[in-house]
Amino acid sequence: MAQAWAPFKTLKNSPLFTPRDFAETLDGGQSFRWNKIGESAYEGVFENIAARLALAENGLVKASLPKSINADIAAEKIAEFLDYKRDYQKIIASQTDSKALAAAKNFPTLRILRQTPAEAIICFICSSSKRITQIKQCVALLSQNLGDEICEGFRALPSLQKIADAPDETLKACKLGFRAAYLKKTAQKILSDNFDPNSLIETPYPEAKKYLLTLSGIGEKVADCILLFGAAKFEAFPVDTWISKAMANMYGLKSPSHTRAFAAQKFGKYAGYVQQLIFADIRKKSE
């Protein structure tokens, strides 16, 4: 039997989005569990919640939820997932760099999703040297093969314990390639260290990043992605191929380490949000 969905309803605590920013926030590389299902609607999973999200005419987010889950709890969690309490206009107003402000003008309502640290660790280890569509496939297979069922047709990401205990063949079947070994070793080390991934949220950025860099499959870029998208560390500045090219063209920077240092000085404690604005802007201009 197909999953039954309730009618779309505007979220009580909805942030405001432009259509382009809504699409970029959900499906621009922050998270890998959302797929477009209509003109401006997305279907996806985070934590133990499945949902369909779309924009109302006034730019507020409306959600359709499986009838089998608690709608009030799910709606509140979705608002938190969309980081509804944070004033992004205040962040933009804190910036003085003309190039950063130009990117912000093109994506004025872009937001940073509030994923769990464990989800970010799993997904961004899967992301190494892969495109978004490929990462989505790996993450979907991990959930399908090892995740707990949320409701008919939807499964959560597996726990770190399940990944640590999974047969190598099961992980390889998720099309992870060399990342399968990294993911399993990382899950095992986190468990053997008795480390709580949620502690990354409160741990200062340098200390949190230092720990992540001890884990398999996590280098500077992946660590910063985990901290920005999974722990709301807005000073984290992930440097991938897109950002390296953009920062070289915009500021003449030549290395990831130079780029990170420049960003910390130029954009301050909100460098990670500026990074996402630049990332979105450069990708859209290349299309």
Protein Blocks (a to p, Z undefined) as FASTA:
>chain_A
ZZddddddddfklccddfklmmmmmmnopaccbccfbfkbccddehjbccdddddfkopa
cddddfkbcfklmmmmmmmmnommbcfklmmmmpcbfklmmmmmmmmmbccddddfklmm
mmmmmmgopafklmmmmmmmmmmmmpccfbghiacdddfklmmmpcfklmmmnonmjmlm
mmmmmmmmmmmnopafklmmmpcfklmmmmmmmpghiafklmmmmmmmmnopakbccddf
klmmmmmmmnopabfklmmmmmmmmnmmmlmmmmmmmmmmmmmmmZZ
